[in-house]
């Protein structure tokens, strides 16, 4: 999996913000995806440290 591959759907992020009367910068979807990647990487580390092979919600 490439580091540039997105984990989110940009149009959904934009739609959520638009529904709240806000605008979305062009860079926001990539930044949100990067945060999701960081969260998943940390969850993987926690899972491995706990000697499990299944990532669970509490690993986030």
Secondary structure as GFF3:
##gff-version 3
##sequence-region A 1 60
A	DSSP	alpha_helix	10	19	.	.	.	ID=ss1
A	DSSP	alpha_helix	28	49	.	.	.	ID=ss2
A	DSSP	three_ten_helix	57	59	.	.	.	ID=ss3
###
